[in-house]
Amino acid sequence: MSGENPLKIKRIHHIEFLVGNARQAAYFYRKGFGFSQTAYRGLETGERGVTSYALTQGRINFLFTTPLNANQPGSAHISKHSDGVRDVALQVEDADKAFEEATRRGAQVAEEPHNDTDQNGTVRRAAVHTYGDTIHSLISYKDYSGPFLPGFVTAPIPGEDAGLLQVDHVVGNVELGRMEFWADFYSRVFGFKRLISFDDKDISTEYSALMSIVMSDDSQLVKFPINEPAPGRKRSQIDEYLDAYGGPGVQHIALLCGDAVKTVGKLQGNGIEFLRVPDSYYDVVRDRVGRIDESLDAIRSLGILVDRDQEGYLLQIFSKPVEDRPTLFFEIIQRKGSRGFGKGNFRALFEAIELEQARRGNL
């Protein structure tokens, strides 16, 4: 399958969150993460089933949707999972052809191809299932020139941009023994390759472990790591997630930035809380990764992690869960040559996560 893009995927179009209160979620992501609201649909636009707010920063598009009555399908999703990611939507050249190819390769139908149309034109759309209750919409443009997607109206509320540029990767948590199944799914259906894999020797502590396979398209613009728990003395972060979320789902979304010190400083000033590794991590970071452009004092004060591979280095930091249930969180990442995922930080990060688990009584 080398060099193959069977669904003709162009990019991640948007990520849709089903939430209990879309108005408040949109406010949180504007004020906390610096997104700008661009579009809206709801009762005022003639939509009787859901309310949705579209937010943008850089090339990142988030959509927050709340069902307006208990009969809407999204209501059951929220009841089971609380707030969470429902749809990692992909823009493709031709939604009909992508859907036909995906289902021919074994994907299960979530939505048959159909037109979404309003006065601004038409978008062609279909969807297939992936792990848990998550779907991938397949979206292609015909003649649409509106603010986000048909049915939405322009509703701009500017945010204070935090320097977030695009989605770097989207991580899914699946049950023990299902990681290989879903890695094979992305290989077979989407033509993705295994970019890298980590086993329980790479990601483990004294107490718990996980395994991960990173699946990627050829361009490495769409990367989907898949995690499963590994047996350990205590419950891993993946076990905690699966229990809290009620099954498999999106664990975290990594957002790429161009200046991690500036972006993380801005986000922390906005009240976003991040995991903190022990301060001793920074006593040896220079010996481990060599010279970096950033001030060591700055990355220490902000709690940013650093890792280096053959191609360069990266800076990364992980938020605490942004929901009441210990489920979804965010990673802020800056790549300075490295295309890796911070393998050298795994142990320190895992220990910081376990400390939070222990505080919740879930380790």
Secondary structure as the mmCIF struct_conf table of DSSP 4:
data_model
#
loop_
_struct_conf.conf_type_id
_struct_conf.id
_struct_conf.beg_label_comp_id
_struct_conf.beg_label_asym_id
_struct_conf.beg_label_seq_id
_struct_conf.end_label_comp_id
_struct_conf.end_label_asym_id
_struct_conf.end_label_seq_id
TURN_TY1_P TURN_TY1_P1 SER A 2 GLY A 3
TURN_TY1_P TURN_TY1_P2 PRO A 6 LEU A 7
STRN STRN1 ILE A 9 LEU A 18
BEND BEND1 GLY A 20 GLY A 20
HELX_RH_AL_P HELX_RH_AL_P1 ALA A 22 PHE A 33
STRN STRN2 SER A 36 ARG A 41
BEND BEND2 GLY A 42 GLY A 42
HELX_RH_3T_P HELX_RH_3T_P1 LEU A 43 THR A 45
TURN_TY1_P TURN_TY1_P3 GLY A 46 GLY A 46
BEND BEND3 GLY A 49 GLY A 49
STRN STRN3 VAL A 50 GLN A 57
TURN_TY1_P TURN_TY1_P4 GLY A 58 ARG A 59
STRN STRN4 ILE A 60 PRO A 67
BEND BEND4 LEU A 68 ASN A 69
TURN_TY1_P TURN_TY1_P5 ALA A 70 ASN A 71
BEND BEND5 GLN A 72 GLN A 72
HELX_RH_AL_P HELX_RH_AL_P2 PRO A 73 HIS A 81
BEND BEND6 SER A 82 ASP A 83
STRN STRN5 GLY A 84 VAL A 92
BEND BEND7 GLU A 93 GLU A 93
HELX_RH_AL_P HELX_RH_AL_P3 ALA A 95 ARG A 104
TURN_TY1_P TURN_TY1_P6 ARG A 105 GLY A 106
HELX_LH_PP_P HELX_LH_PP_P1 ALA A 107 GLN A 108
STRN STRN6 VAL A 109 ASP A 118
TURN_TY1_P TURN_TY1_P7 GLN A 119 ASN A 120
STRN STRN7 GLY A 121 HIS A 129
BEND BEND8 TYR A 131 TYR A 131
TURN_TY1_P TURN_TY1_P8 GLY A 132 ASP A 133
STRN STRN8 ILE A 135 TYR A 141
BEND BEND9 LYS A 142 ASP A 143
BEND BEND10 GLY A 146 LEU A 149
TURN_TY1_P TURN_TY1_P9 PRO A 150 GLY A 151
STRN STRN9 VAL A 153 ILE A 157
STRN STRN10 LEU A 164 ASN A 173
TURN_TY1_P TURN_TY1_P10 LEU A 176 GLY A 177
HELX_RH_AL_P HELX_RH_AL_P4 MET A 179 PHE A 190
STRN STRN11 LYS A 193 PHE A 198
TURN_TY1_P TURN_TY1_P11 ASP A 200 ASP A 202
BEND BEND11 ILE A 203 ILE A 203
STRN STRN12 SER A 204 SER A 204
BEND BEND12 GLU A 206 TYR A 207
STRN STRN13 ALA A 209 SER A 216
TURN_TY1_P TURN_TY1_P12 ASP A 218 SER A 219
BEND BEND13 GLN A 220 VAL A 222
STRN STRN14 LYS A 223 ALA A 230
BEND BEND14 ARG A 233 LYS A 234
HELX_RH_AL_P HELX_RH_AL_P5 GLN A 237 TYR A 245
TURN_TY1_P TURN_TY1_P13 GLY A 246 GLY A 246
BEND BEND15 GLY A 247 GLY A 247
STRN STRN15 GLY A 249 CYS A 257
BEND BEND16 GLY A 258 GLY A 258
HELX_RH_AL_P HELX_RH_AL_P6 ALA A 260 GLY A 269
TURN_TY1_P TURN_TY1_P14 ASN A 270 GLY A 271
STRN STRN16 PHE A 274 PHE A 274
HELX_RH_3T_P HELX_RH_3T_P2 ASP A 279 ASP A 283
BEND BEND17 VAL A 284 VAL A 284
HELX_RH_AL_P HELX_RH_AL_P7 VAL A 285 VAL A 289
BEND BEND18 ASP A 293 GLU A 294
HELX_RH_AL_P HELX_RH_AL_P8 LEU A 296 LEU A 302
TURN_TY1_P TURN_TY1_P15 GLY A 303 GLY A 303
STRN STRN17 LEU A 305 ASP A 309
TURN_TY1_P TURN_TY1_P16 GLN A 310 GLU A 311
STRN STRN18 GLY A 312 PHE A 318
STRN STRN19 SER A 319 SER A 319
HELX_LH_PP_P HELX_LH_PP_P2 LYS A 320 PRO A 321
BEND BEND19 VAL A 322 PRO A 326
STRN STRN20 PHE A 329 LYS A 336
STRN STRN21 GLY A 337 GLY A 337
BEND BEND20 GLY A 340 GLY A 340
HELX_RH_3T_P HELX_RH_3T_P3 LYS A 343 ASN A 345
HELX_RH_AL_P HELX_RH_AL_P9 PHE A 346 ARG A 360
TURN_TY1_P TURN_TY1_P17 GLY A 361 GLY A 361
#
